[in-house]
């Protein structure tokens, strides 16, 4: 199978509960943030691995990148 034919993962779906977990985790990790709550990629990876986000009920898994992108939209 060529890379263009590889199956794609399901899109990430954010419930209100997921967003609340994301906000709680960002607050908990606040000390690791720089100006404007900008985190390094490793922090976003650890946030995506928290119990409330690592096992999605709907949609694809939450990755560090998807958590960072959602945080940009939320704030």
N, CA, C and O atoms as CSV, one atom per row, in Angstrom:
chain,resi,resn,atom,element,x,y,z
A,1,UNK,N,N,0.853,-1.171,0.000
A,1,UNK,CA,C,0.000,0.000,0.000
A,1,UNK,C,C,0.902,1.238,0.000
A,1,UNK,O,O,1.828,1.340,0.804
A,2,UNK,N,N,0.628,2.154,-0.890
A,2,UNK,CA,C,1.428,3.380,-0.962
A,2,UNK,C,C,0.985,4.342,0.132
A,2,UNK,O,O,-0.123,4.215,0.653
A,3,UNK,N,N,1.847,5.316,0.491
A,3,UNK,CA,C,1.480,6.274,1.536
A,3,UNK,C,C,0.188,7.025,1.245
A,3,UNK,O,O,-0.549,7.364,2.172
A,4,UNK,N,N,-0.097,7.292,-0.025
A,4,UNK,CA,C,-1.324,8.011,-0.349
A,4,UNK,C,C,-2.564,7.144,-0.140
A,4,UNK,O,O,-3.672,7.667,-0.017
A,5,UNK,N,N,-2.385,5.809,-0.099
A,5,UNK,CA,C,-3.507,4.911,0.110
A,5,UNK,C,C,-3.618,4.450,1.555
A,5,UNK,O,O,-4.528,3.693,1.892
A,6,UNK,N,N,-2.708,4.895,2.414
A,6,UNK,CA,C,-2.732,4.475,3.814
A,6,UNK,C,C,-4.003,4.988,4.480
A,6,UNK,O,O,-4.448,6.099,4.193
A,7,UNK,N,N,-4.589,4.188,5.367
A,7,UNK,CA,C,-5.804,4.643,6.037
A,7,UNK,C,C,-5.499,5.825,6.965
A,7,UNK,O,O,-4.437,5.883,7.584
A,8,UNK,N,N,-6.431,6.748,7.048
A,8,UNK,CA,C,-6.240,7.897,7.916
A,8,UNK,C,C,-6.946,7.637,9.229
A,8,UNK,O,O,-7.901,6.862,9.287
A,9,UNK,N,N,-6.479,8.281,10.277
A,9,UNK,CA,C,-7.116,8.102,11.573
A,9,UNK,C,C,-8.377,8.961,11.632
A,9,UNK,O,O,-8.551,9.899,10.854
A,10,UNK,N,N,-9.235,8.618,12.562
A,10,UNK,CA,C,-10.477,9.366,12.726
A,10,UNK,C,C,-10.157,10.782,13.208
A,10,UNK,O,O,-9.201,10.977,13.958
A,11,UNK,N,N,-10.943,11.764,12.787
A,11,UNK,CA,C,-10.704,13.126,13.262
A,11,UNK,C,C,-10.970,13.222,14.762
A,11,UNK,O,O,-11.803,12.501,15.313
A,12,UNK,N,N,-10.254,14.114,15.393
A,12,UNK,CA,C,-10.413,14.310,16.832
A,12,UNK,C,C,-11.735,15.018,17.091
A,12,UNK,O,O,-12.077,15.983,16.408
A,13,UNK,N,N,-12.462,14.536,18.068
A,13,UNK,CA,C,-13.729,15.132,18.454
A,13,UNK,C,C,-13.616,15.561,19.916
A,13,UNK,O,O,-13.210,14.768,20.766
A,14,UNK,N,N,-13.968,16.798,20.209
A,14,UNK,CA,C,-13.827,17.358,21.554
A,14,UNK,C,C,-15.200,17.547,22.188
A,14,UNK,O,O,-16.002,18.352,21.715
A,15,UNK,N,N,-15.466,16.811,23.250
A,15,UNK,CA,C,-16.688,17.025,24.029
A,15,UNK,C,C,-16.419,18.143,25.030
A,15,UNK,O,O,-15.272,18.545,25.226
A,16,UNK,N,N,-17.461,18.635,25.652
A,16,UNK,CA,C,-17.296,19.654,26.682
A,16,UNK,C,C,-16.446,19.114,27.832
A,16,UNK,O,O,-15.627,19.843,28.392
A,17,UNK,N,N,-16.636,17.842,28.186
A,17,UNK,CA,C,-15.844,17.224,29.252
A,17,UNK,C,C,-14.366,17.177,28.863
A,17,UNK,O,O,-13.499,17.416,29.704
A,18,UNK,N,N,-14.069,16.871,27.588
A,18,UNK,CA,C,-12.684,16.852,27.109
A,18,UNK,C,C,-12.051,18.237,27.224
A,18,UNK,O,O,-10.905,18.370,27.655
A,19,UNK,N,N,-12.796,19.258,26.841
A,19,UNK,CA,C,-12.285,20.628,26.913
A,19,UNK,C,C,-12.016,21.009,28.365
A,19,UNK,O,O,-11.014,21.660,28.661
A,20,UNK,N,N,-12.902,20.607,29.267
A,20,UNK,CA,C,-12.684,20.896,30.688
A,20,UNK,C,C,-11.430,20.209,31.213
A,20,UNK,O,O,-10.680,20.803,31.988
A,21,UNK,N,N,-11.192,18.962,30.800
A,21,UNK,CA,C,-9.979,18.249,31.203
A,21,UNK,C,C,-8.758,18.967,30.644
A,21,UNK,O,O,-7.763,19.136,31.349
A,22,UNK,N,N,-8.821,19.387,29.397
A,22,UNK,CA,C,-7.706,20.121,28.783
A,22,UNK,C,C,-7.396,21.389,29.576
A,22,UNK,O,O,-6.233,21.666,29.870
A,23,UNK,N,N,-8.412,22.149,29.919
A,23,UNK,CA,C,-8.213,23.384,30.679
A,23,UNK,C,C,-7.608,23.076,32.048
A,23,UNK,O,O,-6.684,23.763,32.485
A,24,UNK,N,N,-8.117,22.055,32.723
A,24,UNK,CA,C,-7.577,21.671,34.031
A,24,UNK,C,C,-6.111,21.273,33.932
A,24,UNK,O,O,-5.305,21.644,34.786
A,25,UNK,N,N,-5.764,20.520,32.895
A,25,UNK,CA,C,-4.372,20.087,32.719
A,25,UNK,C,C,-3.455,21.261,32.395
A,25,UNK,O,O,-2.325,21.318,32.880
A,26,UNK,N,N,-3.930,22.189,31.584
A,26,UNK,CA,C,-3.123,23.375,31.271
A,26,UNK,C,C,-2.859,24.174,32.552
A,26,UNK,O,O,-1.746,24.649,32.779
A,27,UNK,N,N,-3.882,24.313,33.375
A,27,UNK,CA,C,-3.707,25.028,34.644
A,27,UNK,C,C,-2.704,24.292,35.531
A,27,UNK,O,O,-1.854,24.921,36.161
A,28,UNK,N,N,-2.800,22.963,35.583
A,28,UNK,CA,C,-1.887,22.170,36.403
A,28,UNK,C,C,-0.441,22.280,35.915
A,28,UNK,O,O,0.488,22.198,36.718
A,29,UNK,N,N,-0.245,22.462,34.616
A,29,UNK,CA,C,1.094,22.538,34.027
A,29,UNK,C,C,1.577,23.978,33.860
A,29,UNK,O,O,2.634,24.210,33.274
A,30,UNK,N,N,0.830,24.926,34.359
A,30,UNK,CA,C,1.095,26.347,34.140
A,30,UNK,C,C,2.530,26.752,34.479
A,30,UNK,O,O,3.095,27.615,33.808
A,31,UNK,N,N,3.121,26.151,35.496
A,31,UNK,CA,C,4.484,26.505,35.905
A,31,UNK,C,C,5.514,26.188,34.814
A,31,UNK,O,O,6.597,26.772,34.807
A,32,UNK,N,N,5.194,25.283,33.906
A,32,UNK,CA,C,6.120,24.890,32.834
A,32,UNK,C,C,5.965,25.750,31.589
A,32,UNK,O,O,6.672,25.550,30.601
A,33,UNK,N,N,5.050,26.699,31.633
A,33,UNK,CA,C,4.744,27.508,30.452
A,33,UNK,C,C,5.621,28.744,30.383
A,33,UNK,O,O,6.113,29.255,31.390
A,34,UNK,N,N,5.793,29.195,29.170
A,34,UNK,CA,C,6.476,30.461,28.938
A,34,UNK,C,C,5.444,31.570,28.829
A,34,UNK,O,O,4.320,31.435,29.314
A,35,UNK,N,N,5.827,32.652,28.198
A,35,UNK,CA,C,4.908,33.767,28.007
A,35,UNK,C,C,3.697,33.331,27.192
A,35,UNK,O,O,3.835,32.608,26.206
A,36,UNK,N,N,2.537,33.762,27.594
A,36,UNK,CA,C,1.312,33.453,26.855
A,36,UNK,C,C,0.883,32.005,26.953
A,36,UNK,O,O,0.156,31.519,26.086
A,37,UNK,N,N,1.314,31.301,27.992
A,37,UNK,CA,C,1.036,29.877,28.167
A,37,UNK,C,C,1.461,29.060,26.951
A,37,UNK,O,O,0.707,28.215,26.468
A,38,UNK,N,N,2.655,29.314,26.468
A,38,UNK,CA,C,3.229,28.535,25.375
A,38,UNK,C,C,4.070,27.421,25.974
A,38,UNK,O,O,5.052,27.677,26.671
A,39,UNK,N,N,3.678,26.185,25.698
A,39,UNK,CA,C,4.367,25.020,26.232
A,39,UNK,C,C,5.256,24.389,25.170
A,39,UNK,O,O,5.041,24.561,23.970
A,40,UNK,N,N,6.251,23.663,25.637
A,40,UNK,CA,C,7.080,22.850,24.740
A,40,UNK,C,C,6.257,21.640,24.296
A,40,UNK,O,O,5.301,21.259,24.971
A,41,UNK,N,N,6.619,21.045,23.181
A,41,UNK,CA,C,5.857,19.878,22.691
A,41,UNK,C,C,5.761,18.736,23.705
A,41,UNK,O,O,4.745,18.042,23.748
A,42,UNK,N,N,6.792,18.529,24.517
A,42,UNK,CA,C,6.761,17.436,25.498
A,42,UNK,C,C,5.658,17.643,26.538
A,42,UNK,O,O,5.082,16.671,27.025
A,43,UNK,N,N,5.360,18.890,26.880
A,43,UNK,CA,C,4.292,19.170,27.844
A,43,UNK,C,C,2.941,18.832,27.210
A,43,UNK,O,O,2.075,18.255,27.867
A,44,UNK,N,N,2.757,19.193,25.929
A,44,UNK,CA,C,1.497,18.869,25.255
A,44,UNK,C,C,1.322,17.358,25.139
A,44,UNK,O,O,0.203,16.853,25.230
A,45,UNK,N,N,2.413,16.642,24.941
A,45,UNK,CA,C,2.343,15.188,24.874
A,45,UNK,C,C,1.900,14.613,26.215
A,45,UNK,O,O,1.086,13.691,26.258
A,46,UNK,N,N,2.438,15.158,27.316
A,46,UNK,CA,C,2.028,14.659,28.633
A,46,UNK,C,C,0.573,15.023,28.930
A,46,UNK,O,O,-0.136,14.248,29.572
A,47,UNK,N,N,0.123,16.189,28.472
A,47,UNK,CA,C,-1.278,16.567,28.653
A,47,UNK,C,C,-2.184,15.607,27.879
A,47,UNK,O,O,-3.222,15.187,28.391
A,48,UNK,N,N,-1.799,15.261,26.662
A,48,UNK,CA,C,-2.629,14.357,25.853
A,48,UNK,C,C,-2.684,12.949,26.449
A,48,UNK,O,O,-3.609,12.191,26.155
A,49,UNK,N,N,-1.707,12.593,27.280
A,49,UNK,CA,C,-1.667,11.260,27.877
A,49,UNK,C,C,-2.439,11.171,29.191
A,49,UNK,O,O,-2.532,10.090,29.773
A,50,UNK,N,N,-2.991,12.277,29.666
A,50,UNK,CA,C,-3.730,12.238,30.935
A,50,UNK,C,C,-4.973,11.371,30.761
A,50,UNK,O,O,-5.504,11.258,29.657
A,51,UNK,N,N,-5.441,10.753,31.860
A,51,UNK,CA,C,-6.560,9.797,31.764
A,51,UNK,C,C,-7.822,10.339,31.092
A,51,UNK,O,O,-8.516,9.584,30.412
A,52,UNK,N,N,-8.130,11.591,31.258
A,52,UNK,CA,C,-9.345,12.131,30.671
A,52,UNK,C,C,-9.281,12.326,29.168
A,52,UNK,O,O,-10.318,12.478,28.523
A,53,UNK,N,N,-8.075,12.326,28.595
A,53,UNK,CA,C,-7.937,12.568,27.152
A,53,UNK,C,C,-7.367,11.385,26.378
A,53,UNK,O,O,-7.527,11.315,25.159
A,54,UNK,N,N,-6.707,10.458,27.058
A,54,UNK,CA,C,-6.001,9.396,26.350
A,54,UNK,C,C,-6.914,8.315,25.778
A,54,UNK,O,O,-6.507,7.582,24.876
A,55,UNK,N,N,-8.140,8.203,26.287
A,55,UNK,CA,C,-9.075,7.182,25.791
A,55,UNK,C,C,-10.361,7.867,25.331
A,55,UNK,O,O,-11.322,7.958,26.095
A,56,UNK,N,N,-10.382,8.346,24.093
A,56,UNK,CA,C,-11.559,9.090,23.628
A,56,UNK,C,C,-12.795,8.207,23.487
A,56,UNK,O,O,-12.715,7.043,23.095
A,57,UNK,N,N,-13.921,8.790,23.813
A,57,UNK,CA,C,-15.198,8.096,23.651
A,57,UNK,C,C,-15.634,8.194,22.192
A,57,UNK,O,O,-16.259,7.279,21.655
A,58,UNK,N,N,-15.297,9.311,21.565
A,58,UNK,CA,C,-15.709,9.559,20.183
A,58,UNK,C,C,-14.538,10.173,19.431
A,58,UNK,O,O,-13.816,11.001,19.988
A,59,UNK,N,N,-14.336,9.787,18.185
A,59,UNK,CA,C,-13.302,10.377,17.354
A,59,UNK,C,C,-11.935,9.762,17.595
A,59,UNK,O,O,-11.792,8.784,18.329
A,60,UNK,N,N,-10.942,10.354,16.967
A,60,UNK,CA,C,-9.579,9.865,17.067
A,60,UNK,C,C,-8.924,10.248,18.375
A,60,UNK,O,O,-9.470,11.037,19.146
A,61,UNK,N,N,-7.742,9.682,18.626
A,61,UNK,CA,C,-7.042,9.979,19.875
A,61,UNK,C,C,-6.558,11.425,19.928
A,61,UNK,O,O,-6.259,12.037,18.902
A,62,UNK,N,N,-6.490,11.944,21.118
A,62,UNK,CA,C,-5.993,13.303,21.324
A,62,UNK,C,C,-4.464,13.223,21.383
A,62,UNK,O,O,-3.913,12.519,22.229
A,63,UNK,N,N,-3.797,13.922,20.514
A,63,UNK,CA,C,-2.339,13.960,20.489
A,63,UNK,C,C,-1.868,15.279,21.094
A,63,UNK,O,O,-2.667,16.175,21.366
A,64,UNK,N,N,-0.569,15.379,21.296
A,64,UNK,CA,C,-0.022,16.637,21.777
A,64,UNK,C,C,-0.347,17.781,20.834
A,64,UNK,O,O,-0.675,18.886,21.265
A,65,UNK,N,N,-0.250,17.502,19.540
A,65,UNK,CA,C,-0.539,18.537,18.538
A,65,UNK,C,C,-2.008,18.949,18.570
A,65,UNK,O,O,-2.321,20.137,18.494
A,66,UNK,N,N,-2.912,17.972,18.681
A,66,UNK,CA,C,-4.338,18.323,18.697
A,66,UNK,C,C,-4.695,19.082,19.972
A,66,UNK,O,O,-5.544,19.973,19.941
A,67,UNK,N,N,-4.057,18.740,21.094
A,67,UNK,CA,C,-4.297,19.479,22.340
A,67,UNK,C,C,-3.805,20.915,22.213
A,67,UNK,O,O,-4.485,21.845,22.648
A,68,UNK,N,N,-2.631,21.100,21.622
A,68,UNK,CA,C,-2.089,22.452,21.425
A,68,UNK,C,C,-3.008,23.268,20.524
A,68,UNK,O,O,-3.280,24.431,20.822
A,69,UNK,N,N,-3.485,22.693,19.448
A,69,UNK,CA,C,-4.368,23.397,18.528
A,69,UNK,C,C,-5.707,23.744,19.185
A,69,UNK,O,O,-6.236,24.839,18.989
A,70,UNK,N,N,-6.248,22.808,19.964
A,70,UNK,CA,C,-7.509,23.089,20.655
A,70,UNK,C,C,-7.305,24.206,21.679
A,70,UNK,O,O,-8.168,25.072,21.822
A,71,UNK,N,N,-6.188,24.200,22.384
A,71,UNK,CA,C,-5.902,25.239,23.373
A,71,UNK,C,C,-5.838,26.613,22.691
A,71,UNK,O,O,-6.313,27.600,23.253
A,72,UNK,N,N,-5.261,26.686,21.497
A,72,UNK,CA,C,-5.206,27.955,20.772
A,72,UNK,C,C,-6.610,28.469,20.490
A,72,UNK,O,O,-6.853,29.673,20.573
A,73,UNK,N,N,-7.533,27.581,20.159
A,73,UNK,CA,C,-8.902,27.991,19.862
A,73,UNK,C,C,-9.675,28.343,21.137
A,73,UNK,O,O,-10.514,29.244,21.123
A,74,UNK,N,N,-9.397,27.640,22.233
A,74,UNK,CA,C,-10.122,27.859,23.478
A,74,UNK,C,C,-9.736,29.177,24.131
A,74,UNK,O,O,-10.594,29.927,24.596
A,75,UNK,N,N,-8.449,29.450,24.162
A,75,UNK,CA,C,-8.024,30.658,24.882
A,75,UNK,C,C,-8.338,31.871,24.101
A,75,UNK,O,O,-8.053,32.983,24.547
